Amino acid sequence: MTEEGPRERILAAALELFVEKGYFNTNIPDISKKSHCSVGSIYHHFVNKEEIADQLYKDGSALFRKALLEVIDPEGQVKDNIRGLIIAFLYFAEKEKLLAKYLWLARHSEFLSQKVYRPTVIGLDPLGRVLAKVIKKAIRSGEIASLKAEVIWVIIFGIPVSFLLDWLDGNTKILPSAVATALADASWSALKSSVAKV
């Protein structure tokens, strides 16, 4: 087992503090105390608190998207891919609850100066390319309707994100893993039923 370096300790401490206290109520001395790193060490690794927040968001989004990418089989059935994607999403959020709170509950546009993309936005990264391939193949075969990409992503992610937000906010005690299969089936049914409506 490798020991965490100062940079990792700073990020871990900042994540905990940003989620517990909020970005604006956390300062560099708080992060210093929690991480057991000097203020000088923090400024050696990061320009300011915003850069720490930005790095957390980038790292967290990358970790989330990697977890989803690992369950996609471009040659597999679209139903299995969509269901697997949603189940992986909910399991990730449960396992990484603190990070999930930061990614989905923090209003990043209030404190990050650059444009913030939600973790579920499909872009041109490896996950986006593989998912686009799976979806295009399903549209060509008639398994799902030819809808605008943003509509397809809302159908796929809307149900799990809605549940996840309630869970992270403490509005339900039901664990994401307990409903992952049901939510995956509901999302797939919504996507599949769109074929008849086009």
Rosetta blueprint (number, residue, H / E / L):
1 M L
2 T L
3 E L
4 E L
5 G L
6 P H
7 R H
8 E H
9 R H
10 I H
11 L H
12 A H
13 A H
14 A H
15 L H
16 E H
17 L H
18 F H
19 V H
20 E H
21 K H
22 G L
23 Y L
24 F L
25 N L
26 T L
27 N L
28 I H
29 P H
30 D H
31 I H
32 S H
33 K H
34 K H
35 S H
36 H L
37 C L
38 S L
39 V H
40 G H
41 S H
42 I H
43 Y H
44 H H
45 H H
46 F L
47 V L
48 N L
49 K H
50 E H
51 E H
52 I H
53 A H
54 D H
55 Q H
56 L H
57 Y H
58 K H
59 D H
60 G H
61 S H
62 A H
63 L H
64 F H
65 R H
66 K H
67 A H
68 L H
69 L H
70 E L
71 V L
72 I L
73 D L
74 P L
75 E L
76 G L
77 Q L
78 V H
79 K H
80 D H
81 N H
82 I H
83 R H
84 G H
85 L H
86 I H
87 I H
88 A H
89 F H
90 L H
91 Y H
92 F H
93 A H
94 E H
95 K H
96 E L
97 K H
98 L H
99 L H
100 A H
101 K H
102 Y H
103 L H
104 W H
105 L H
106 A L
107 R L
108 H H
109 S H
110 E H
111 F L
112 L L
113 S L
114 Q L
115 K L
116 V L
117 Y L
118 R L
119 P L
120 T L
121 V L
122 I L
123 G L
124 L L
125 D L
126 P H
127 L H
128 G H
129 R H
130 V H
131 L H
132 A H
133 K H
134 V H
135 I H
136 K H
137 K H
138 A H
139 I H
140 R H
141 S H
142 G L
143 E L
144 I L
145 A L
146 S L
147 L L
148 K L
149 A H
150 E H
151 V H
152 I H
153 W H
154 V H
155 I H
156 I H
157 F H
158 G H
159 I H
160 P H
161 V H
162 S H
163 F H
164 L H
165 L H
166 D H
167 W H
168 L H
169 D L
170 G L
171 N L
172 T L
173 K L
174 I L
175 L L
176 P H
177 S H
178 A H
179 V H
180 A H
181 T H
182 A H
183 L H
184 A H
185 D H
186 A H
187 S H
188 W H
189 S H
190 A H
191 L H
192 K H
193 S H
194 S H
195 V H
196 A H
197 K H
198 V L
